[in-house]
Amino acid sequence: MVTKIERRNKIKTRIRGKISGTAQRPRMTVFRSNKQIYVQVVDDEQGKTLCAAASNDKELAAQCKGKTGIEAAAIVGKAIAERALAKGITTICFDRGGYLFHGRVKSL
């Protein structure tokens, strides 16, 4: 019997075989816990995180408090977009991290 986490990791590995981030087009990866959502923009060639945002960041926690998960994900998505644009990143490669593209991941 395959657990939910093992199944997601299998899907995640399959996705990562097809997607990789470069300096010109970095990969935006998502992690979703039960309460929080985390996103980071990664350059896989250098192995560096270029920018990140999460629903429990100091700046975003106050905005996300009392909101539904989908609303909080939209706030985090807007924040990561602003941070990426500040670093000069205009195009990304979206890595859904093995999650289905709906709900919080789609809202992000």
Biopython code that builds the backbone (N, CA, C, O; Angstrom):
import numpy as np
from Bio.PDB.StructureBuilder import StructureBuilder

atoms = [
    (1, "MET", "N", (0.840, -1.193, 0.000)),
    (1, "MET", "CA", (0.000, 0.000, 0.000)),
    (1, "MET", "C", (0.879, 1.248, 0.000)),
    (1, "MET", "O", (1.756, 1.400, 0.850)),
    (2, "VAL", "N", (0.640, 2.123, -0.944)),
    (2, "VAL", "CA", (1.399, 3.363, -1.069)),
    (2, "VAL", "C", (0.678, 4.462, -0.305)),
    (2, "VAL", "O", (-0.519, 4.678, -0.497)),
    (3, "THR", "N", (1.413, 5.160, 0.567)),
    (3, "THR", "CA", (0.799, 6.242, 1.329)),
    (3, "THR", "C", (0.609, 7.468, 0.432)),
    (3, "THR", "O", (1.139, 7.528, -0.678)),
    (4, "LYS", "N", (-0.155, 8.441, 0.930)),
    (4, "LYS", "CA", (-0.400, 9.671, 0.179)),
    (4, "LYS", "C", (0.902, 10.416, -0.092)),
    (4, "LYS", "O", (1.104, 10.952, -1.182)),
    (5, "ILE", "N", (1.773, 10.446, 0.896)),
    (5, "ILE", "CA", (3.038, 11.175, 0.763)),
    (5, "ILE", "C", (3.937, 10.488, -0.258)),
    (5, "ILE", "O", (4.569, 11.157, -1.075)),
    (6, "GLU", "N", (4.000, 9.151, -0.220)),
    (6, "GLU", "CA", (4.807, 8.408, -1.187)),
    (6, "GLU", "C", (4.279, 8.620, -2.605)),
    (6, "GLU", "O", (5.055, 8.768, -3.550)),
    (7, "ARG", "N", (2.969, 8.632, -2.742)),
    (7, "ARG", "CA", (2.346, 8.853, -4.045)),
    (7, "ARG", "C", (2.687, 10.237, -4.573)),
    (7, "ARG", "O", (3.042, 10.386, -5.743)),
    (8, "ARG", "N", (2.582, 11.263, -3.708)),
    (8, "ARG", "CA", (2.897, 12.636, -4.111)),
    (8, "ARG", "C", (4.369, 12.767, -4.496)),
    (8, "ARG", "O", (4.701, 13.455, -5.461)),
    (9, "ASN", "N", (5.255, 12.105, -3.741)),
    (9, "ASN", "CA", (6.689, 12.157, -4.048)),
    (9, "ASN", "C", (6.999, 11.511, -5.399)),
    (9, "ASN", "O", (7.883, 11.970, -6.123)),
    (10, "LYS", "N", (6.274, 10.453, -5.734)),
    (10, "LYS", "CA", (6.432, 9.798, -7.027)),
    (10, "LYS", "C", (6.038, 10.743, -8.171)),
    (10, "LYS", "O", (6.740, 10.853, -9.176)),
    (11, "ILE", "N", (4.915, 11.408, -7.991)),
    (11, "ILE", "CA", (4.428, 12.363, -8.984)),
    (11, "ILE", "C", (5.409, 13.538, -9.090)),
    (11, "ILE", "O", (5.724, 14.009, -10.183)),
    (12, "LYS", "N", (5.880, 13.995, -7.926)),
    (12, "LYS", "CA", (6.826, 15.111, -7.871)),
    (12, "LYS", "C", (8.106, 14.785, -8.635)),
    (12, "LYS", "O", (8.619, 15.627, -9.371)),
    (13, "THR", "N", (8.625, 13.567, -8.466)),
    (13, "THR", "CA", (9.830, 13.121, -9.159)),
    (13, "THR", "C", (9.597, 13.089, -10.660)),
    (13, "THR", "O", (10.471, 13.479, -11.434)),
    (14, "ARG", "N", (8.430, 12.629, -11.073)),
    (14, "ARG", "CA", (8.089, 12.561, -12.491)),
    (14, "ARG", "C", (8.050, 13.973, -13.096)),
    (14, "ARG", "O", (8.549, 14.196, -14.199)),
    (15, "ILE", "N", (7.455, 14.918, -12.366)),
    (15, "ILE", "CA", (7.379, 16.305, -12.833)),
    (15, "ILE", "C", (8.781, 16.909, -12.922)),
    (15, "ILE", "O", (9.105, 17.590, -13.895)),
    (16, "ARG", "N", (9.613, 16.657, -11.906)),
    (16, "ARG", "CA", (10.963, 17.234, -11.860)),
    (16, "ARG", "C", (11.860, 16.677, -12.957)),
    (16, "ARG", "O", (12.864, 17.300, -13.302)),
    (17, "GLY", "N", (11.519, 15.518, -13.512)),
    (17, "GLY", "CA", (12.271, 14.972, -14.629)),
    (17, "GLY", "C", (12.051, 15.774, -15.898)),
    (17, "GLY", "O", (12.901, 15.781, -16.789)),
    (18, "LYS", "N", (10.917, 16.446, -15.984)),
    (18, "LYS", "CA", (10.557, 17.208, -17.178)),
    (18, "LYS", "C", (10.835, 18.700, -17.031)),
    (18, "LYS", "O", (11.020, 19.399, -18.027)),
    (19, "ILE", "N", (10.866, 19.199, -15.771)),
    (19, "ILE", "CA", (10.990, 20.638, -15.509)),
    (19, "ILE", "C", (12.298, 20.920, -14.781)),
    (19, "ILE", "O", (12.654, 20.216, -13.836)),
    (20, "SER", "N", (13.007, 21.946, -15.223)),
    (20, "SER", "CA", (14.142, 22.431, -14.437)),
    (20, "SER", "C", (14.282, 23.921, -14.670)),
    (20, "SER", "O", (13.974, 24.419, -15.752)),
    (21, "GLY", "N", (14.747, 24.632, -13.653)),
    (21, "GLY", "CA", (14.854, 26.074, -13.735)),
    (21, "GLY", "C", (16.231, 26.511, -14.180)),
    (21, "GLY", "O", (17.235, 25.905, -13.805)),
    (22, "THR", "N", (16.278, 27.561, -14.978)),
    (22, "THR", "CA", (17.537, 28.151, -15.407)),
    (22, "THR", "C", (17.605, 29.567, -14.858)),
    (22, "THR", "O", (16.666, 30.031, -14.212)),
    (23, "ALA", "N", (18.703, 30.250, -15.110)),
    (23, "ALA", "CA", (18.840, 31.634, -14.653)),
    (23, "ALA", "C", (17.838, 32.535, -15.390)),
    (23, "ALA", "O", (17.299, 33.474, -14.805)),
    (24, "GLN", "N", (17.591, 32.243, -16.686)),
    (24, "GLN", "CA", (16.648, 33.054, -17.465)),
    (24, "GLN", "C", (15.195, 32.714, -17.119)),
    (24, "GLN", "O", (14.331, 33.591, -17.085)),
    (25, "ARG", "N", (14.941, 31.426, -16.864)),
    (25, "ARG", "CA", (13.575, 30.980, -16.560)),
    (25, "ARG", "C", (13.611, 30.049, -15.351)),
    (25, "ARG", "O", (13.634, 28.829, -15.512)),
    (26, "PRO", "N", (13.615, 30.616, -14.130)),
    (26, "PRO", "CA", (13.702, 29.778, -12.938)),
    (26, "PRO", "C", (12.406, 29.004, -12.670)),
    (26, "PRO", "O", (11.347, 29.308, -13.218)),
    (27, "ARG", "N", (12.535, 28.012, -11.819)),
    (27, "ARG", "CA", (11.406, 27.150, -11.458)),
    (27, "ARG", "C", (10.742, 27.690, -10.196)),
    (27, "ARG", "O", (11.417, 27.983, -9.210)),
    (28, "MET", "N", (9.423, 27.818, -10.231)),
    (28, "MET", "CA", (8.677, 28.238, -9.050)),
    (28, "MET", "C", (8.019, 27.001, -8.450)),
    (28, "MET", "O", (7.129, 26.405, -9.058)),
    (29, "THR", "N", (8.457, 26.623, -7.264)),
    (29, "THR", "CA", (7.978, 25.396, -6.645)),
    (29, "THR", "C", (7.087, 25.691, -5.444)),
    (29, "THR", "O", (7.266, 26.689, -4.747)),
    (30, "VAL", "N", (6.126, 24.805, -5.218)),
    (30, "VAL", "CA", (5.102, 25.002, -4.187)),
    (30, "VAL", "C", (5.173, 23.879, -3.164)),
    (30, "VAL", "O", (5.359, 22.715, -3.519)),
    (31, "PHE", "N", (5.024, 24.238, -1.889)),
    (31, "PHE", "CA", (4.793, 23.240, -0.843)),
    (31, "PHE", "C", (3.568, 23.668, -0.069)),
    (31, "PHE", "O", (3.430, 24.828, 0.320)),
    (32, "ARG", "N", (2.681, 22.715, 0.147)),
    (32, "ARG", "CA", (1.410, 22.987, 0.789)),
    (32, "ARG", "C", (1.310, 22.118, 2.033)),
    (32, "ARG", "O", (1.297, 20.892, 1.929)),
    (33, "SER", "N", (1.238, 22.738, 3.210)),
    (33, "SER", "CA", (0.966, 21.957, 4.410)),
    (33, "SER", "C", (-0.512, 22.137, 4.729)),
    (33, "SER", "O", (-1.236, 22.793, 3.980)),
    (34, "ASN", "N", (-0.958, 21.564, 5.826)),
    (34, "ASN", "CA", (-2.375, 21.697, 6.155)),
    (34, "ASN", "C", (-2.768, 23.137, 6.483)),
    (34, "ASN", "O", (-3.890, 23.557, 6.198)),
    (35, "LYS", "N", (-1.847, 23.893, 7.082)),
    (35, "LYS", "CA", (-2.169, 25.258, 7.500)),
    (35, "LYS", "C", (-1.511, 26.341, 6.662)),
    (35, "LYS", "O", (-2.070, 27.429, 6.523)),
    (36, "GLN", "N", (-0.343, 26.074, 6.102)),
    (36, "GLN", "CA", (0.434, 27.105, 5.411)),
    (36, "GLN", "C", (0.672, 26.721, 3.954)),
    (36, "GLN", "O", (0.467, 25.576, 3.551)),
    (37, "ILE", "N", (1.109, 27.710, 3.178)),
    (37, "ILE", "CA", (1.556, 27.456, 1.807)),
    (37, "ILE", "C", (2.871, 28.202, 1.610)),
    (37, "ILE", "O", (3.007, 29.360, 2.004)),
    (38, "TYR", "N", (3.835, 27.522, 0.995)),
    (38, "TYR", "CA", (5.174, 28.056, 0.798)),
    (38, "TYR", "C", (5.488, 28.001, -0.689)),
    (38, "TYR", "O", (5.095, 27.059, -1.378)),
    (39, "VAL", "N", (6.196, 29.008, -1.184)),
    (39, "VAL", "CA", (6.594, 29.023, -2.590)),
    (39, "VAL", "C", (7.987, 29.632, -2.685)),
    (39, "VAL", "O", (8.321, 30.577, -1.970)),
    (40, "GLN", "N", (8.794, 29.068, -3.583)),
    (40, "GLN", "CA", (10.119, 29.640, -3.816)),
    (40, "GLN", "C", (10.480, 29.560, -5.295)),
    (40, "GLN", "O", (10.040, 28.667, -6.020)),
    (41, "VAL", "N", (11.291, 30.515, -5.713)),
    (41, "VAL", "CA", (11.772, 30.576, -7.088)),
    (41, "VAL", "C", (13.220, 30.104, -7.069)),
    (41, "VAL", "O", (14.060, 30.687, -6.384)),
    (42, "VAL", "N", (13.513, 29.033, -7.832)),
    (42, "VAL", "CA", (14.794, 28.341, -7.745)),
    (42, "VAL", "C", (15.502, 28.320, -9.101)),
    (42, "VAL", "O", (14.889, 28.070, -10.138)),
    (43, "ASP", "N", (16.816, 28.589, -9.063)),
    (43, "ASP", "CA", (17.679, 28.394, -10.228)),
    (43, "ASP", "C", (18.368, 27.046, -10.024)),
    (43, "ASP", "O", (19.265, 26.928, -9.189)),
    (44, "ASP", "N", (17.955, 26.032, -10.780)),
    (44, "ASP", "CA", (18.470, 24.677, -10.595)),
    (44, "ASP", "C", (19.910, 24.518, -11.078)),
    (44, "ASP", "O", (20.628, 23.645, -10.590)),
    (45, "GLU", "N", (20.340, 25.342, -12.023)),
    (45, "GLU", "CA", (21.704, 25.225, -12.536)),
    (45, "GLU", "C", (22.725, 25.561, -11.440)),
    (45, "GLU", "O", (23.743, 24.884, -11.303)),
    (46, "GLN", "N", (22.440, 26.607, -10.669)),
    (46, "GLN", "CA", (23.331, 26.997, -9.581)),
    (46, "GLN", "C", (22.914, 26.396, -8.248)),
    (46, "GLN", "O", (23.682, 26.417, -7.286)),
    (47, "GLY", "N", (21.693, 25.857, -8.186)),
    (47, "GLY", "CA", (21.192, 25.278, -6.946)),
    (47, "GLY", "C", (20.893, 26.325, -5.892)),
    (47, "GLY", "O", (21.142, 26.113, -4.706)),
    (48, "LYS", "N", (20.351, 27.470, -6.331)),
    (48, "LYS", "CA", (20.090, 28.569, -5.406)),
    (48, "LYS", "C", (18.635, 28.988, -5.447)),
    (48, "LYS", "O", (17.994, 28.973, -6.498)),
    (49, "THR", "N", (18.123, 29.364, -4.279)),
    (49, "THR", "CA", (16.797, 29.945, -4.184)),
    (49, "THR", "C", (16.933, 31.442, -4.420)),
    (49, "THR", "O", (17.677, 32.121, -3.713)),
    (50, "LEU", "N", (16.216, 31.956, -5.412)),
    (50, "LEU", "CA", (16.324, 33.363, -5.766)),
    (50, "LEU", "C", (15.418, 34.233, -4.892)),
    (50, "LEU", "O", (15.818, 35.318, -4.471)),
    (51, "CYS", "N", (14.214, 33.764, -4.623)),
    (51, "CYS", "CA", (13.318, 34.458, -3.701)),
    (51, "CYS", "C", (12.260, 33.474, -3.213)),
    (51, "CYS", "O", (12.016, 32.441, -3.836)),
    (52, "ALA", "N", (11.644, 33.813, -2.100)),
    (52, "ALA", "CA", (10.661, 32.917, -1.500)),
    (52, "ALA", "C", (9.579, 33.722, -0.796)),
    (52, "ALA", "O", (9.779, 34.889, -0.459)),
    (53, "ALA", "N", (8.439, 33.093, -0.578)),
    (53, "ALA", "CA", (7.343, 33.688, 0.186)),
    (53, "ALA", "C", (6.552, 32.557, 0.829)),
    (53, "ALA", "O", (6.506, 31.440, 0.313)),
    (54, "ALA", "N", (5.938, 32.864, 1.951)),
    (54, "ALA", "CA", (5.125, 31.871, 2.652)),
    (54, "ALA", "C", (4.009, 32.580, 3.399)),
    (54, "ALA", "O", (4.112, 33.768, 3.705)),
    (55, "SER", "N", (2.954, 31.854, 3.686)),
    (55, "SER", "CA", (1.824, 32.453, 4.390)),
    (55, "SER", "C", (2.161, 32.754, 5.847)),
    (55, "SER", "O", (1.396, 33.441, 6.524)),
    (56, "ASN", "N", (3.291, 32.251, 6.342)),
    (56, "ASN", "CA", (3.677, 32.562, 7.717)),
    (56, "ASN", "C", (4.893, 33.496, 7.785)),
    (56, "ASN", "O", (5.518, 33.622, 8.838)),
    (57, "ASP", "N", (5.230, 34.154, 6.660)),
    (57, "ASP", "CA", (6.260, 35.197, 6.674)),
    (57, "ASP", "C", (5.825, 36.318, 7.603)),
    (57, "ASP", "O", (4.633, 36.509, 7.845)),
    (58, "LYS", "N", (6.796, 37.059, 8.122)),
    (58, "LYS", "CA", (6.474, 38.160, 9.027)),
    (58, "LYS", "C", (5.551, 39.181, 8.368)),
    (58, "LYS", "O", (4.586, 39.636, 8.982)),
    (59, "GLU", "N", (5.847, 39.546, 7.105)),
    (59, "GLU", "CA", (5.046, 40.562, 6.420)),
    (59, "GLU", "C", (3.662, 40.041, 6.020)),
    (59, "GLU", "O", (2.686, 40.791, 6.035)),
    (60, "LEU", "N", (3.580, 38.764, 5.665)),
    (60, "LEU", "CA", (2.343, 38.217, 5.110)),
    (60, "LEU", "C", (1.420, 37.585, 6.142)),
    (60, "LEU", "O", (0.226, 37.426, 5.885)),
    (61, "ALA", "N", (1.954, 37.220, 7.311)),
    (61, "ALA", "CA", (1.149, 36.504, 8.317)),
    (61, "ALA", "C", (-0.051, 37.327, 8.755)),
    (61, "ALA", "O", (-1.142, 36.787, 8.938)),
    (62, "ALA", "N", (0.143, 38.634, 8.924)),
    (62, "ALA", "CA", (-0.958, 39.495, 9.363)),
    (62, "ALA", "C", (-2.045, 39.577, 8.295)),
    (62, "ALA", "O", (-3.235, 39.584, 8.610)),
    (63, "GLN", "N", (-1.628, 39.639, 7.024)),
    (63, "GLN", "CA", (-2.604, 39.707, 5.927)),
    (63, "GLN", "C", (-3.356, 38.394, 5.766)),
    (63, "GLN", "O", (-4.540, 38.394, 5.428)),
    (64, "CYS", "N", (-2.673, 37.267, 6.007)),
    (64, "CYS", "CA", (-3.270, 35.945, 5.799)),
    (64, "CYS", "C", (-4.130, 35.489, 6.981)),
    (64, "CYS", "O", (-4.923, 34.558, 6.845)),
    (65, "LYS", "N", (-3.979, 36.134, 8.131)),
    (65, "LYS", "CA", (-4.706, 35.711, 9.332)),
    (65, "LYS", "C", (-6.207, 35.899, 9.131)),
    (65, "LYS", "O", (-6.661, 36.973, 8.738)),
    (66, "GLY", "N", (-6.967, 34.845, 9.404)),
    (66, "GLY", "CA", (-8.422, 34.906, 9.300)),
    (66, "GLY", "C", (-8.954, 34.682, 7.899)),
    (66, "GLY", "O", (-10.168, 34.688, 7.696)),
    (67, "LYS", "N", (-8.080, 34.486, 6.931)),
    (67, "LYS", "CA", (-8.499, 34.249, 5.548)),
    (67, "LYS", "C", (-8.597, 32.739, 5.295)),
    (67, "LYS", "O", (-8.012, 31.934, 6.019)),
    (68, "THR", "N", (-9.347, 32.380, 4.257)),
    (68, "THR", "CA", (-9.397, 30.979, 3.866)),
    (68, "THR", "C", (-8.075, 30.612, 3.198)),
    (68, "THR", "O", (-7.285, 31.496, 2.866)),
    (69, "GLY", "N", (-7.830, 29.331, 3.000)),
    (69, "GLY", "CA", (-6.589, 28.876, 2.394)),
    (69, "GLY", "C", (-6.388, 29.415, 0.992)),
    (69, "GLY", "O", (-5.271, 29.776, 0.621)),
    (70, "ILE", "N", (-7.459, 29.475, 0.205)),
    (70, "ILE", "CA", (-7.377, 29.954, -1.172)),
    (70, "ILE", "C", (-7.055, 31.442, -1.196)),
    (70, "ILE", "O", (-6.258, 31.887, -2.022)),
    (71, "GLU", "N", (-7.669, 32.221, -0.294)),
    (71, "GLU", "CA", (-7.395, 33.659, -0.224)),
    (71, "GLU", "C", (-5.963, 33.919, 0.215)),
    (71, "GLU", "O", (-5.304, 34.815, -0.311)),
    (72, "ALA", "N", (-5.471, 33.130, 1.191)),
    (72, "ALA", "CA", (-4.094, 33.273, 1.666)),
    (72, "ALA", "C", (-3.105, 32.922, 0.553)),
    (72, "ALA", "O", (-2.071, 33.574, 0.413)),
    (73, "ALA", "N", (-3.419, 31.897, -0.237)),
    (73, "ALA", "CA", (-2.549, 31.499, -1.345)),
    (73, "ALA", "C", (-2.457, 32.616, -2.384)),
    (73, "ALA", "O", (-1.392, 32.841, -2.958)),
    (74, "ALA", "N", (-3.563, 33.313, -2.626)),
    (74, "ALA", "CA", (-3.563, 34.425, -3.576)),
    (74, "ALA", "C", (-2.665, 35.558, -3.073)),
    (74, "ALA", "O", (-1.954, 36.181, -3.862)),
    (75, "ILE", "N", (-2.695, 35.827, -1.770)),
    (75, "ILE", "CA", (-1.847, 36.859, -1.162)),
    (75, "ILE", "C", (-0.378, 36.475, -1.317)),
    (75, "ILE", "O", (0.451, 37.312, -1.674)),
    (76, "VAL", "N", (-0.057, 35.210, -1.050)),
    (76, "VAL", "CA", (1.326, 34.727, -1.172)),
    (76, "VAL", "C", (1.770, 34.785, -2.638)),
    (76, "VAL", "O", (2.913, 35.145, -2.920)),
    (77, "GLY", "N", (0.889, 34.436, -3.563)),
    (77, "GLY", "CA", (1.200, 34.492, -4.986)),
    (77, "GLY", "C", (1.529, 35.899, -5.449)),
    (77, "GLY", "O", (2.454, 36.114, -6.232)),
    (78, "LYS", "N", (0.753, 36.853, -4.951)),
    (78, "LYS", "CA", (1.011, 38.256, -5.300)),
    (78, "LYS", "C", (2.363, 38.707, -4.740)),
    (78, "LYS", "O", (3.109, 39.429, -5.402)),
    (79, "ALA", "N", (2.670, 38.273, -3.509)),
    (79, "ALA", "CA", (3.932, 38.651, -2.864)),
    (79, "ALA", "C", (5.131, 38.063, -3.604)),
    (79, "ALA", "O", (6.130, 38.754, -3.804)),
    (80, "ILE", "N", (5.045, 36.790, -4.015)),
    (80, "ILE", "CA", (6.166, 36.169, -4.721)),
    (80, "ILE", "C", (6.347, 36.820, -6.090)),
    (80, "ILE", "O", (7.475, 36.949, -6.567)),
    (81, "ALA", "N", (5.258, 37.229, -6.722)),
    (81, "ALA", "CA", (5.356, 37.911, -8.012)),
    (81, "ALA", "C", (6.090, 39.239, -7.868)),
    (81, "ALA", "O", (6.948, 39.571, -8.687)),
    (82, "GLU", "N", (5.754, 39.996, -6.828)),
    (82, "GLU", "CA", (6.416, 41.284, -6.590)),
    (82, "GLU", "C", (7.899, 41.085, -6.285)),
    (82, "GLU", "O", (8.740, 41.835, -6.780)),
    (83, "ARG", "N", (8.221, 40.077, -5.472)),
    (83, "ARG", "CA", (9.617, 39.810, -5.110)),
    (83, "ARG", "C", (10.419, 39.349, -6.321)),
    (83, "ARG", "O", (11.585, 39.713, -6.475)),
    (84, "ALA", "N", (9.790, 38.544, -7.185)),
    (84, "ALA", "CA", (10.477, 38.064, -8.389)),
    (84, "ALA", "C", (10.719, 39.217, -9.362)),
    (84, "ALA", "O", (11.796, 39.317, -9.949)),
    (85, "LEU", "N", (9.726, 40.083, -9.535)),
    (85, "LEU", "CA", (9.887, 41.230, -10.422)),
    (85, "LEU", "C", (10.973, 42.168, -9.916)),
    (85, "LEU", "O", (11.703, 42.757, -10.713)),
    (86, "ALA", "N", (11.087, 42.311, -8.596)),
    (86, "ALA", "CA", (12.134, 43.149, -8.008)),
    (86, "ALA", "C", (13.528, 42.596, -8.327)),
    (86, "ALA", "O", (14.491, 43.355, -8.429)),
    (87, "LYS", "N", (13.630, 41.272, -8.485)),
    (87, "LYS", "CA", (14.910, 40.634, -8.831)),
    (87, "LYS", "C", (15.114, 40.554, -10.344)),
    (87, "LYS", "O", (16.137, 40.048, -10.806)),
    (88, "GLY", "N", (14.146, 41.051, -11.114)),
    (88, "GLY", "CA", (14.273, 41.047, -12.569)),
    (88, "GLY", "C", (13.800, 39.770, -13.230)),
    (88, "GLY", "O", (14.160, 39.509, -14.378)),
    (89, "ILE", "N", (13.004, 38.966, -12.543)),
    (89, "ILE", "CA", (12.483, 37.707, -13.093)),
    (89, "ILE", "C", (11.097, 37.979, -13.671)),
    (89, "ILE", "O", (10.186, 38.386, -12.949)),
    (90, "THR", "N", (10.941, 37.753, -14.974)),
    (90, "THR", "CA", (9.649, 38.007, -15.609)),
    (90, "THR", "C", (8.950, 36.722, -16.041)),
    (90, "THR", "O", (7.721, 36.685, -16.098)),
    (91, "THR", "N", (9.711, 35.664, -16.349)),
    (91, "THR", "CA", (9.100, 34.388, -16.733)),
    (91, "THR", "C", (9.597, 33.292, -15.796)),
    (91, "THR", "O", (10.752, 33.292, -15.370)),
    (92, "ILE", "N", (8.709, 32.371, -15.490)),
    (92, "ILE", "CA", (9.057, 31.255, -14.618)),
    (92, "ILE", "C", (8.539, 29.964, -15.219)),
    (92, "ILE", "O", (7.774, 29.966, -16.183)),
    (93, "CYS", "N", (8.971, 28.868, -14.633)),
    (93, "CYS", "CA", (8.508, 27.530, -14.972)),
    (93, "CYS", "C", (7.790, 27.026, -13.716)),
    (93, "CYS", "O", (8.433, 26.864, -12.680)),
    (94, "PHE", "N", (6.495, 26.776, -13.774)),
    (94, "PHE", "CA", (5.720, 26.441, -12.581)),
    (94, "PHE", "C", (5.823, 24.952, -12.262)),
    (94, "PHE", "O", (5.530, 24.102, -13.103)),
    (95, "ASP", "N", (6.242, 24.650, -11.035)),
    (95, "ASP", "CA", (6.339, 23.276, -10.539)),
    (95, "ASP", "C", (5.305, 23.115, -9.437)),
    (95, "ASP", "O", (5.459, 23.662, -8.345)),
    (96, "ARG", "N", (4.247, 22.361, -9.728)),
    (96, "ARG", "CA", (3.158, 22.226, -8.758)),
    (96, "ARG", "C", (3.487, 21.273, -7.616)),
    (96, "ARG", "O", (2.685, 21.112, -6.696)),
    (97, "GLY", "N", (4.645, 20.646, -7.665)),
    (97, "GLY", "CA", (5.133, 19.838, -6.554)),
    (97, "GLY", "C", (4.334, 18.580, -6.267)),
    (97, "GLY", "O", (4.298, 18.123, -5.124)),
    (98, "GLY", "N", (3.697, 18.015, -7.272)),
    (98, "GLY", "CA", (2.949, 16.776, -7.078)),
    (98, "GLY", "C", (1.516, 16.995, -6.633)),
    (98, "GLY", "O", (0.757, 16.037, -6.483)),
    (99, "TYR", "N", (1.137, 18.255, -6.420)),
    (99, "TYR", "CA", (-0.245, 18.557, -6.025)),
    (99, "TYR", "C", (-1.073, 18.774, -7.288)),
    (99, "TYR", "O", (-0.541, 19.154, -8.330)),
    (100, "LEU", "N", (-2.375, 18.531, -7.188)),
    (100, "LEU", "CA", (-3.265, 18.805, -8.306)),
    (100, "LEU", "C", (-3.366, 20.313, -8.492)),
    (100, "LEU", "O", (-3.292, 21.072, -7.526)),
    (101, "PHE", "N", (-3.536, 20.739, -9.733)),
    (101, "PHE", "CA", (-3.607, 22.172, -10.031)),
    (101, "PHE", "C", (-5.041, 22.664, -9.825)),
    (101, "PHE", "O", (-5.758, 22.939, -10.786)),
    (102, "HIS", "N", (-5.440, 22.767, -8.579)),
    (102, "HIS", "CA", (-6.732, 23.358, -8.243)),
    (102, "HIS", "C", (-6.661, 23.823, -6.801)),
    (102, "HIS", "O", (-5.717, 23.491, -6.084)),
    (103, "GLY", "N", (-7.645, 24.583, -6.375)),
    (103, "GLY", "CA", (-7.679, 25.068, -5.000)),
    (103, "GLY", "C", (-6.553, 26.033, -4.702)),
    (103, "GLY", "O", (-6.370, 27.017, -5.417)),
    (104, "ARG", "N", (-5.780, 25.754, -3.629)),
    (104, "ARG", "CA", (-4.721, 26.660, -3.184)),
    (104, "ARG", "C", (-3.591, 26.801, -4.202)),
    (104, "ARG", "O", (-3.040, 27.888, -4.376)),
    (105, "VAL", "N", (-3.251, 25.707, -4.868)),
    (105, "VAL", "CA", (-2.155, 25.747, -5.851)),
    (105, "VAL", "C", (-2.566, 26.606, -7.053)),
    (105, "VAL", "O", (-1.757, 27.387, -7.553)),
    (106, "LYS", "N", (-3.789, 26.473, -7.511)),
    (106, "LYS", "CA", (-4.282, 27.271, -8.642)),
    (106, "LYS", "C", (-4.387, 28.737, -8.254)),
    (106, "LYS", "O", (-4.046, 29.612, -9.051)),
    (107, "SER", "N", (-4.847, 29.014, -7.061)),
    (107, "SER", "CA", (-4.998, 30.387, -6.575)),
    (107, "SER", "C", (-3.655, 31.091, -6.454)),
    (107, "SER", "O", (-3.552, 32.298, -6.675)),
    (108, "LEU", "N", (-2.636, 30.332, -6.105)),
    (108, "LEU", "CA", (-1.286, 30.881, -5.969)),
    (108, "LEU", "C", (-0.815, 31.436, -7.290)),
    (108, "LEU", "O", (0.302, 31.945, -7.383)),
]
sb = StructureBuilder()
sb.init_structure("model")
sb.init_model(0)
sb.init_chain("A")
sb.init_seg("    ")
for serial, (resi, resn, name, xyz) in enumerate(atoms, 1):
    if name == "N":
        sb.init_residue(resn, " ", resi, " ")
    sb.init_atom(name, np.array(xyz, "f"), 0.0, 1.0, " ", f" {name:<3s}", serial, name[0])
structure = sb.get_structure()
